[in-house]
Amino acid sequence: MKRSALAIVLLFWCLTGATAHELRPAYLEMTEGPGETFKVLWKVPARGEFNLSLHVRLPGNCRNVSEPVSLPQDDSLLRHWQVQCPGGLAGGTISVDGLVSTYTDVLVRVERQDGTVQTSLLTPDAPAFQVTASPTTLETASTYLGLGVEHILLGIDHLLFVLALLLLIGNWRMLIATITAFTLAHSITLAFATLGLISIPQPPIEALIALSIVFVAAEVVRKQQGRSDLSSRYPWIIAFLFGLLHGFGFGGALRDIGLPQKDVPLALLTFNLGVEAGQLIFIALVLLSVLALKPLAWSTRPQVPAAYFIGSLSAFWFIERMTAF
């Protein structure tokens, strides 16, 4: 795929997210207890001493029965307290003040005493929702589908890995095989990590993901220099092996978001489908940009400078993530 437009698309995506850290959504959890009381957990994204100015607004019948306690984390600020809501939450509105002026979302999870769960994704365009008497399957599915799409499209390191694979692939048949292998691999480890079957610390995983991008970028350069080996002839093998690694990254993000207790399979499936949808959207945008900008091609071998750019940026991420832990 000798297309100079790939370098343009690459530069655009990298400049829009040079730190390679997706903006994780805020998280609000309300767990019902006896006497129409609710334990409230409020998690706000933060960096150091600075956190987003977001404030929960509960229905008017709710009052605090304990003062909020704050617990700073590495990338967030946790607050927890207890409220009492006579008559319950059904029919009430939960909103987040300040959300309209941000670029993040808020995942809200309300768990009732009977174990049923209602989830909703609040966005800057829709910063409030109404609690229903009983949750619907469609609500859960749409929430986690949207979270999957958002996660992959804001995960610049994952997108760079996919882009490096595109630079390595020479034909449509191999492209389909490679994307299928990557999908299968990260679906396996996403499920294992989310369900707690395999537990691996997230910081080393993030560092190894950056290193995987460096490796694929180096393979692109080797191929353009005429040095063909197993990885350039069968990129689906590389996609599968490193896809297992990327799946642990997806799983870590999903654990941070949280899963509805009684809808784990549905939430896991729709989140994974969202990841795939976002991935296919990205690939389609790249290929459409290549076709649109093909007349502007100025180099017969744009893969090499693009690969060096990808590799250099990913090497920086690897060093940054290694030094962080």
Secondary structure, DSSP 8 states (H G I E B T S, - for coil): ---THHHHHHHHHHHT-TT------EEEEEEE-GGGEEEEEEEEEEETTEE---EEE--TT-EESS--EEEE-SSEEEEEEEEE-TT-STT-EEEEETGGGSS--EEEEEE-TTS-EEEEEEBTTB-EEE--SS--HHHHHHHHHHHHHHHHHH-HHHHHHHHHHHHH--SHHHHHHHHHHHHHHHHHHHHHHHTTSS---HHHHHHHHHHHHHHHHHHHHHHHTT---HHHH-HHHHHHHHHHHHHHHHHHHHHHH---TT-HHHHHHHHHHHHHHHHHHHHHHHHHHHHHHGGG---S-THHHHHHHHHHHHHHHHHHHHHH-
